[in-house]
Amino acid sequence: MLKSKVDPRAIVGGLLAAVAMVGLLLNDLWYVWLLLLAIGVILIAVSITDRYDYECQKCHGKYKLGVKGIIASKHGRDANGSWAISRCPHCRAVTKAKESRSHGKEKV
């Protein structure tokens, strides 16, 4: 069997999102396609949550963002690497948390 490093949830989520986008453009049942699009986005977000750890800039505690945090927080990349603005579960401070990948080094 073909082994892939891509999470099957991400593949299914991407396919659902693509089908939903086509359905939104071509059909009048927008609420069905919108529901499929939402399910696809949630599946992609769930597959991403396991891959990244974040380090608080205030207390240096490491934590993972949940599905809601992945979808709602602002993410970016600068000279120091990737980051997400999020609330630390340890000290409750909202900081620009540095990202560290749990499954291997970040590709540049």
C-alpha positions as CSV (number, residue, x, y, z in Angstrom):
1,M,0.0,0.0,0.0
2,L,1.2,3.5,-0.8
3,K,2.3,5.3,2.3
4,S,2.1,9.1,2.5
5,K,3.1,11.7,5.0
6,V,-0.2,13.6,4.4
7,D,-2.9,13.0,6.9
8,P,-6.0,11.4,5.4
9,R,-8.2,13.9,7.2
10,A,-6.5,16.7,5.3
11,I,-7.0,14.9,2.0
12,V,-10.7,14.3,2.7
13,G,-11.1,17.9,4.0
14,G,-9.5,19.3,0.9
15,L,-11.6,17.2,-1.4
16,L,-14.8,18.2,0.4
17,A,-13.9,21.9,0.3
18,A,-13.2,21.7,-3.5
19,V,-16.4,19.9,-4.2
20,A,-18.3,22.4,-2.1
21,M,-16.8,25.4,-3.9
22,V,-17.8,23.9,-7.3
23,G,-21.3,23.1,-5.9
24,L,-21.7,26.7,-4.6
25,L,-21.0,28.1,-8.0
26,L,-23.1,25.6,-10.0
27,N,-26.1,24.8,-7.9
28,D,-28.9,26.6,-5.9
29,L,-28.6,24.3,-2.9
30,W,-26.1,26.7,-1.3
31,Y,-26.8,25.6,2.3
32,V,-25.7,22.0,1.5
33,W,-22.5,23.1,-0.2
34,L,-21.8,25.6,2.6
35,L,-22.1,22.8,5.2
36,L,-19.7,20.6,3.2
37,L,-17.3,23.5,2.9
38,A,-17.4,24.0,6.7
39,I,-16.8,20.3,7.3
40,G,-13.9,20.3,5.0
41,V,-12.3,23.3,6.7
42,I,-12.8,21.7,10.1
43,L,-11.2,18.4,8.9
44,I,-8.1,20.3,7.6
45,A,-7.8,22.3,10.9
46,V,-8.0,19.0,12.9
47,S,-5.3,17.5,10.9
48,I,-3.1,20.5,11.5
49,T,-3.5,20.7,15.2
50,D,-1.3,17.7,15.9
51,R,1.6,19.0,13.9
52,Y,2.5,22.2,15.6
53,D,3.5,23.3,19.1
54,Y,3.7,26.9,20.1
55,E,5.9,28.6,22.7
56,C,4.7,31.5,24.7
57,Q,6.9,34.6,24.6
58,K,6.2,35.5,28.2
59,C,6.5,32.3,30.2
60,H,8.1,30.1,27.5
61,G,5.5,27.3,28.1
62,K,4.8,25.0,25.2
63,Y,1.2,24.2,24.1
64,K,-0.9,23.2,21.1
65,L,-3.7,25.3,19.6
66,G,-7.1,23.6,19.3
67,V,-9.3,23.6,16.2
68,K,-10.9,26.9,17.1
69,G,-7.4,28.4,17.7
70,I,-6.1,27.2,14.4
71,I,-9.1,28.6,12.5
72,A,-9.5,31.9,14.4
73,S,-6.0,33.0,15.3
74,K,-3.8,35.2,13.1
75,H,-0.8,33.4,11.7
76,G,2.3,34.7,9.9
77,R,5.9,34.3,9.2
78,D,8.8,36.7,9.7
79,A,12.6,36.6,10.0
80,N,12.4,34.6,13.2
81,G,10.1,31.9,11.8
82,S,6.4,31.2,11.9
83,W,4.1,32.5,14.7
84,A,0.5,32.7,15.8
85,I,-1.2,35.3,18.0
86,S,-2.8,33.2,20.7
87,R,-3.6,33.0,24.5
88,C,-1.1,30.9,26.5
89,P,-3.0,28.3,28.6
90,H,-0.3,28.5,31.3
91,C,0.0,32.3,32.0
92,R,-3.1,33.5,30.1
93,A,-1.1,36.1,28.2
94,V,-1.9,36.9,24.6
95,T,1.4,36.8,22.7
96,K,2.9,36.3,19.3
97,A,3.8,32.6,20.1
98,K,6.6,31.1,18.1
99,E,5.8,27.9,16.2
100,S,7.8,24.7,16.5
101,R,6.9,21.7,14.5
102,S,6.4,18.5,16.4
103,H,7.0,16.2,13.4
104,G,10.4,17.3,11.9
105,K,12.1,20.5,10.9
106,E,10.4,23.3,9.1
107,K,11.2,23.5,5.4
108,V,12.5,26.9,4.3
